[in-house]
Amino acid sequence: MASELTGGETVLTGLLEDQSAVFGVVAQIEALGLELLELRQIRPRPPQTA
């Protein structure tokens, strides 16, 4: 996971292998007392050919 601070929000980006990994990350966020504002799936970009 990589984090990026944008304004007053922190954006976490990373690969989660399966649904249980997603629930694990959400549980960790909640355990820290943080509010999860959005969870979004982004498809990987196809490799660019030069």
PDB file of N, CA, C and O in Angstrom:
ATOM      1  N   MET A   1       0.833  -1.181   0.000  1.00  0.00           N
ATOM      2  CA  MET A   1       0.000   0.000   0.000  1.00  0.00           C
ATOM      3  C   MET A   1       0.874   1.239   0.000  1.00  0.00           C
ATOM      4  O   MET A   1       1.883   1.309   0.702  1.00  0.00           O
ATOM      5  N   ALA A   2       0.478   2.193  -0.782  1.00  0.00           N
ATOM      6  CA  ALA A   2       1.140   3.496  -0.800  1.00  0.00           C
ATOM      7  C   ALA A   2       0.125   4.530  -0.332  1.00  0.00           C
ATOM      8  O   ALA A   2      -1.064   4.413  -0.628  1.00  0.00           O
ATOM      9  N   SER A   3       0.585   5.532   0.389  1.00  0.00           N
ATOM     10  CA  SER A   3      -0.317   6.584   0.857  1.00  0.00           C
ATOM     11  C   SER A   3       0.112   7.924   0.274  1.00  0.00           C
ATOM     12  O   SER A   3       1.290   8.181   0.024  1.00  0.00           O
ATOM     13  N   GLU A   4      -0.892   8.759   0.070  1.00  0.00           N
ATOM     14  CA  GLU A   4      -0.654  10.101  -0.478  1.00  0.00           C
ATOM     15  C   GLU A   4      -1.594  11.065   0.222  1.00  0.00           C
ATOM     16  O   GLU A   4      -2.805  10.848   0.243  1.00  0.00           O
ATOM     17  N   LEU A   5      -1.053  12.113   0.787  1.00  0.00           N
ATOM     18  CA  LEU A   5      -1.856  13.121   1.463  1.00  0.00           C
ATOM     19  C   LEU A   5      -2.306  14.157   0.443  1.00  0.00           C
ATOM     20  O   LEU A   5      -1.482  14.803  -0.204  1.00  0.00           O
ATOM     21  N   THR A   6      -3.629  14.311   0.302  1.00  0.00           N
ATOM     22  CA  THR A   6      -4.204  15.253  -0.649  1.00  0.00           C
ATOM     23  C   THR A   6      -5.170  16.153   0.114  1.00  0.00           C
ATOM     24  O   THR A   6      -6.252  15.719   0.510  1.00  0.00           O
ATOM     25  N   GLY A   7      -4.780  17.394   0.314  1.00  0.00           N
ATOM     26  CA  GLY A   7      -5.621  18.290   1.111  1.00  0.00           C
ATOM     27  C   GLY A   7      -5.714  17.741   2.521  1.00  0.00           C
ATOM     28  O   GLY A   7      -4.685  17.509   3.156  1.00  0.00           O
ATOM     29  N   GLY A   8      -6.910  17.528   3.021  1.00  0.00           N
ATOM     30  CA  GLY A   8      -7.111  16.953   4.348  1.00  0.00           C
ATOM     31  C   GLY A   8      -7.402  15.471   4.308  1.00  0.00           C
ATOM     32  O   GLY A   8      -7.814  14.896   5.316  1.00  0.00           O
ATOM     33  N   GLU A   9      -7.198  14.841   3.170  1.00  0.00           N
ATOM     34  CA  GLU A   9      -7.512  13.418   3.010  1.00  0.00           C
ATOM     35  C   GLU A   9      -6.257  12.622   2.680  1.00  0.00           C
ATOM     36  O   GLU A   9      -5.319  13.136   2.070  1.00  0.00           O
ATOM     37  N   THR A  10      -6.257  11.379   3.089  1.00  0.00           N
ATOM     38  CA  THR A  10      -5.178  10.467   2.743  1.00  0.00           C
ATOM     39  C   THR A  10      -5.719   9.432   1.777  1.00  0.00           C
ATOM     40  O   THR A  10      -6.743   8.803   2.045  1.00  0.00           O
ATOM     41  N   VAL A  11      -5.038   9.252   0.656  1.00  0.00           N
ATOM     42  CA  VAL A  11      -5.438   8.277  -0.358  1.00  0.00           C
ATOM     43  C   VAL A  11      -4.485   7.095  -0.277  1.00  0.00           C
ATOM     44  O   VAL A  11      -3.270   7.254  -0.396  1.00  0.00           O
ATOM     45  N   LEU A  12      -5.050   5.899  -0.072  1.00  0.00           N
ATOM     46  CA  LEU A  12      -4.261   4.672  -0.047  1.00  0.00           C
ATOM     47  C   LEU A  12      -4.437   3.977  -1.384  1.00  0.00           C
ATOM     48  O   LEU A  12      -5.558   3.843  -1.876  1.00  0.00           O
ATOM     49  N   THR A  13      -3.342   3.536  -1.969  1.00  0.00           N
ATOM     50  CA  THR A  13      -3.379   2.858  -3.258  1.00  0.00           C
ATOM     51  C   THR A  13      -2.563   1.588  -3.159  1.00  0.00           C
ATOM     52  O   THR A  13      -1.454   1.594  -2.626  1.00  0.00           O
ATOM     53  N   GLY A  14      -3.116   0.494  -3.674  1.00  0.00           N
ATOM     54  CA  GLY A  14      -2.354  -0.744  -3.661  1.00  0.00           C
ATOM     55  C   GLY A  14      -3.165  -1.901  -4.201  1.00  0.00           C
ATOM     56  O   GLY A  14      -4.369  -1.795  -4.432  1.00  0.00           O
ATOM     57  N   LEU A  15      -2.477  -2.998  -4.393  1.00  0.00           N
ATOM     58  CA  LEU A  15      -3.101  -4.203  -4.912  1.00  0.00           C
ATOM     59  C   LEU A  15      -3.606  -5.059  -3.756  1.00  0.00           C
ATOM     60  O   LEU A  15      -2.847  -5.373  -2.839  1.00  0.00           O
ATOM     61  N   LEU A  16      -4.867  -5.432  -3.794  1.00  0.00           N
ATOM     62  CA  LEU A  16      -5.447  -6.337  -2.815  1.00  0.00           C
ATOM     63  C   LEU A  16      -5.829  -7.610  -3.559  1.00  0.00           C
ATOM     64  O   LEU A  16      -6.605  -7.575  -4.514  1.00  0.00           O
ATOM     65  N   GLU A  17      -5.285  -8.715  -3.117  1.00  0.00           N
ATOM     66  CA  GLU A  17      -5.390  -9.984  -3.847  1.00  0.00           C
ATOM     67  C   GLU A  17      -6.807 -10.522  -3.965  1.00  0.00           C
ATOM     68  O   GLU A  17      -7.183 -11.065  -5.004  1.00  0.00           O
ATOM     69  N   ASP A  18      -7.601 -10.372  -2.896  1.00  0.00           N
ATOM     70  CA  ASP A  18      -8.945 -10.948  -2.924  1.00  0.00           C
ATOM     71  C   ASP A  18      -9.859 -10.165  -1.993  1.00  0.00           C
ATOM     72  O   ASP A  18      -9.446  -9.189  -1.367  1.00  0.00           O
ATOM     73  N   GLN A  19     -11.106 -10.608  -1.913  1.00  0.00           N
ATOM     74  CA  GLN A  19     -12.106  -9.891  -1.131  1.00  0.00           C
ATOM     75  C   GLN A  19     -11.764  -9.889   0.357  1.00  0.00           C
ATOM     76  O   GLN A  19     -12.038  -8.906   1.044  1.00  0.00           O
ATOM     77  N   SER A  20     -11.173 -10.964   0.866  1.00  0.00           N
ATOM     78  CA  SER A  20     -10.828 -10.998   2.283  1.00  0.00           C
ATOM     79  C   SER A  20      -9.742  -9.968   2.605  1.00  0.00           C
ATOM     80  O   SER A  20      -9.724  -9.417   3.706  1.00  0.00           O
ATOM     81  N   ALA A  21      -8.844  -9.706   1.665  1.00  0.00           N
ATOM     82  CA  ALA A  21      -7.825  -8.670   1.869  1.00  0.00           C
ATOM     83  C   ALA A  21      -8.478  -7.290   1.948  1.00  0.00           C
ATOM     84  O   ALA A  21      -8.049  -6.444   2.733  1.00  0.00           O
ATOM     85  N   VAL A  22      -9.498  -7.065   1.148  1.00  0.00           N
ATOM     86  CA  VAL A  22     -10.226  -5.791   1.191  1.00  0.00           C
ATOM     87  C   VAL A  22     -10.860  -5.614   2.563  1.00  0.00           C
ATOM     88  O   VAL A  22     -10.740  -4.552   3.173  1.00  0.00           O
ATOM     89  N   PHE A  23     -11.540  -6.659   3.052  1.00  0.00           N
ATOM     90  CA  PHE A  23     -12.189  -6.562   4.356  1.00  0.00           C
ATOM     91  C   PHE A  23     -11.162  -6.373   5.471  1.00  0.00           C
ATOM     92  O   PHE A  23     -11.447  -5.693   6.457  1.00  0.00           O
ATOM     93  N   GLY A  24      -9.977  -6.960   5.334  1.00  0.00           N
ATOM     94  CA  GLY A  24      -8.927  -6.781   6.322  1.00  0.00           C
ATOM     95  C   GLY A  24      -8.452  -5.344   6.401  1.00  0.00           C
ATOM     96  O   GLY A  24      -8.249  -4.814   7.493  1.00  0.00           O
ATOM     97  N   VAL A  25      -8.276  -4.716   5.262  1.00  0.00           N
ATOM     98  CA  VAL A  25      -7.846  -3.313   5.227  1.00  0.00           C
ATOM     99  C   VAL A  25      -8.931  -2.416   5.805  1.00  0.00           C
ATOM    100  O   VAL A  25      -8.635  -1.491   6.562  1.00  0.00           O
ATOM    101  N   VAL A  26     -10.179  -2.683   5.454  1.00  0.00           N
ATOM    102  CA  VAL A  26     -11.288  -1.881   5.986  1.00  0.00           C
ATOM    103  C   VAL A  26     -11.349  -2.030   7.510  1.00  0.00           C
ATOM    104  O   VAL A  26     -11.570  -1.046   8.216  1.00  0.00           O
ATOM    105  N   ALA A  27     -11.159  -3.235   8.016  1.00  0.00           N
ATOM    106  CA  ALA A  27     -11.170  -3.466   9.463  1.00  0.00           C
ATOM    107  C   ALA A  27     -10.039  -2.711  10.150  1.00  0.00           C
ATOM    108  O   ALA A  27     -10.232  -2.170  11.238  1.00  0.00           O
ATOM    109  N   GLN A  28      -8.860  -2.665   9.531  1.00  0.00           N
ATOM    110  CA  GLN A  28      -7.731  -1.921  10.105  1.00  0.00           C
ATOM    111  C   GLN A  28      -8.020  -0.426  10.154  1.00  0.00           C
ATOM    112  O   GLN A  28      -7.695   0.246  11.133  1.00  0.00           O
ATOM    113  N   ILE A  29      -8.627   0.084   9.101  1.00  0.00           N
ATOM    114  CA  ILE A  29      -8.980   1.512   9.049  1.00  0.00           C
ATOM    115  C   ILE A  29      -9.972   1.839  10.163  1.00  0.00           C
ATOM    116  O   ILE A  29      -9.815   2.840  10.862  1.00  0.00           O
ATOM    117  N   GLU A  30     -10.995   0.996  10.328  1.00  0.00           N
ATOM    118  CA  GLU A  30     -11.995   1.219  11.368  1.00  0.00           C
ATOM    119  C   GLU A  30     -11.383   1.076  12.759  1.00  0.00           C
ATOM    120  O   GLU A  30     -11.749   1.820  13.669  1.00  0.00           O
ATOM    121  N   ALA A  31     -10.457   0.132  12.941  1.00  0.00           N
ATOM    122  CA  ALA A  31      -9.813  -0.071  14.237  1.00  0.00           C
ATOM    123  C   ALA A  31      -8.997   1.156  14.653  1.00  0.00           C
ATOM    124  O   ALA A  31      -8.819   1.410  15.844  1.00  0.00           O
ATOM    125  N   LEU A  32      -8.509   1.904  13.688  1.00  0.00           N
ATOM    126  CA  LEU A  32      -7.762   3.130  13.969  1.00  0.00           C
ATOM    127  C   LEU A  32      -8.680   4.314  14.267  1.00  0.00           C
ATOM    128  O   LEU A  32      -8.212   5.406  14.587  1.00  0.00           O
ATOM    129  N   GLY A  33      -9.997   4.087  14.158  1.00  0.00           N
ATOM    130  CA  GLY A  33     -10.960   5.150  14.409  1.00  0.00           C
ATOM    131  C   GLY A  33     -11.082   6.124  13.254  1.00  0.00           C
ATOM    132  O   GLY A  33     -11.542   7.252  13.430  1.00  0.00           O
ATOM    133  N   LEU A  34     -10.671   5.688  12.071  1.00  0.00           N
ATOM    134  CA  LEU A  34     -10.729   6.541  10.888  1.00  0.00           C
ATOM    135  C   LEU A  34     -12.030   6.310  10.132  1.00  0.00           C
ATOM    136  O   LEU A  34     -12.649   5.252  10.246  1.00  0.00           O
ATOM    137  N   GLU A  35     -12.430   7.298   9.370  1.00  0.00           N
ATOM    138  CA  GLU A  35     -13.638   7.203   8.561  1.00  0.00           C
ATOM    139  C   GLU A  35     -13.245   6.894   7.115  1.00  0.00           C
ATOM    140  O   GLU A  35     -12.481   7.634   6.494  1.00  0.00           O
ATOM    141  N   LEU A  36     -13.775   5.799   6.596  1.00  0.00           N
ATOM    142  CA  LEU A  36     -13.547   5.439   5.198  1.00  0.00           C
ATOM    143  C   LEU A  36     -14.580   6.168   4.355  1.00  0.00           C
ATOM    144  O   LEU A  36     -15.782   5.945   4.500  1.00  0.00           O
ATOM    145  N   LEU A  37     -14.107   7.039   3.476  1.00  0.00           N
ATOM    146  CA  LEU A  37     -15.015   7.847   2.666  1.00  0.00           C
ATOM    147  C   LEU A  37     -15.386   7.177   1.361  1.00  0.00           C
ATOM    148  O   LEU A  37     -16.510   7.319   0.879  1.00  0.00           O
ATOM    149  N   GLU A  38     -14.438   6.444   0.786  1.00  0.00           N
ATOM    150  CA  GLU A  38     -14.701   5.846  -0.523  1.00  0.00           C
ATOM    151  C   GLU A  38     -13.772   4.662  -0.730  1.00  0.00           C
ATOM    152  O   GLU A  38     -12.614   4.671  -0.312  1.00  0.00           O
ATOM    153  N   LEU A  39     -14.306   3.652  -1.382  1.00  0.00           N
ATOM    154  CA  LEU A  39     -13.530   2.486  -1.780  1.00  0.00           C
ATOM    155  C   LEU A  39     -13.828   2.261  -3.255  1.00  0.00           C
ATOM    156  O   LEU A  39     -14.985   2.100  -3.645  1.00  0.00           O
ATOM    157  N   ARG A  40     -12.786   2.250  -4.066  1.00  0.00           N
ATOM    158  CA  ARG A  40     -12.992   2.204  -5.511  1.00  0.00           C
ATOM    159  C   ARG A  40     -12.056   1.190  -6.146  1.00  0.00           C
ATOM    160  O   ARG A  40     -10.880   1.112  -5.790  1.00  0.00           O
ATOM    161  N   GLN A  41     -12.579   0.412  -7.087  1.00  0.00           N
ATOM    162  CA  GLN A  41     -11.751  -0.510  -7.859  1.00  0.00           C
ATOM    163  C   GLN A  41     -11.341   0.174  -9.148  1.00  0.00           C
ATOM    164  O   GLN A  41     -12.174   0.707  -9.882  1.00  0.00           O
ATOM    165  N   ILE A  42     -10.043   0.149  -9.410  1.00  0.00           N
ATOM    166  CA  ILE A  42      -9.514   0.758 -10.628  1.00  0.00           C
ATOM    167  C   ILE A  42      -8.823  -0.330 -11.420  1.00  0.00           C
ATOM    168  O   ILE A  42      -7.955  -1.030 -10.898  1.00  0.00           O
ATOM    169  N   ARG A  43      -9.195  -0.472 -12.651  1.00  0.00           N
ATOM    170  CA  ARG A  43      -8.581  -1.485 -13.519  1.00  0.00           C
ATOM    171  C   ARG A  43      -7.169  -1.062 -13.904  1.00  0.00           C
ATOM    172  O   ARG A  43      -6.927   0.115 -14.174  1.00  0.00           O
ATOM    173  N   PRO A  44      -6.238  -2.007 -13.932  1.00  0.00           N
ATOM    174  CA  PRO A  44      -4.871  -1.653 -14.351  1.00  0.00           C
ATOM    175  C   PRO A  44      -4.843  -1.169 -15.791  1.00  0.00           C
ATOM    176  O   PRO A  44      -5.611  -1.622 -16.641  1.00  0.00           O
ATOM    177  N   ARG A  45      -3.948  -0.248 -16.034  1.00  0.00           N
ATOM    178  CA  ARG A  45      -3.779   0.246 -17.412  1.00  0.00           C
ATOM    179  C   ARG A  45      -3.013  -0.784 -18.217  1.00  0.00           C
ATOM    180  O   ARG A  45      -2.097  -1.419 -17.694  1.00  0.00           O
ATOM    181  N   PRO A  46      -3.372  -0.962 -19.489  1.00  0.00           N
ATOM    182  CA  PRO A  46      -2.602  -1.876 -20.321  1.00  0.00           C
ATOM    183  C   PRO A  46      -1.188  -1.337 -20.532  1.00  0.00           C
ATOM    184  O   PRO A  46      -0.999  -0.122 -20.587  1.00  0.00           O
ATOM    185  N   PRO A  47      -0.198  -2.212 -20.651  1.00  0.00           N
ATOM    186  CA  PRO A  47       1.176  -1.731 -20.866  1.00  0.00           C
ATOM    187  C   PRO A  47       1.271  -0.943 -22.164  1.00  0.00           C
ATOM    188  O   PRO A  47       0.653  -1.295 -23.169  1.00  0.00           O
ATOM    189  N   GLN A  48       2.056   0.127 -22.125  1.00  0.00           N
ATOM    190  CA  GLN A  48       2.242   0.950 -23.319  1.00  0.00           C
ATOM    191  C   GLN A  48       3.422   0.430 -24.110  1.00  0.00           C
ATOM    192  O   GLN A  48       4.460   0.071 -23.554  1.00  0.00           O
ATOM    193  N   THR A  49       3.242   0.396 -25.412  1.00  0.00           N
ATOM    194  CA  THR A  49       4.338  -0.031 -26.280  1.00  0.00           C
ATOM    195  C   THR A  49       5.020   1.203 -26.860  1.00  0.00           C
ATOM    196  O   THR A  49       4.364   2.181 -27.217  1.00  0.00           O
ATOM    197  N   ALA A  50       6.300   1.144 -26.945  1.00  0.00           N
ATOM    198  CA  ALA A  50       7.051   2.318 -27.434  1.00  0.00           C
ATOM    199  C   ALA A  50       7.291   2.245 -28.923  1.00  0.00           C
ATOM    200  O   ALA A  50       7.904   3.146 -29.494  1.00  0.00           O
TER     201      ALA A  50
END
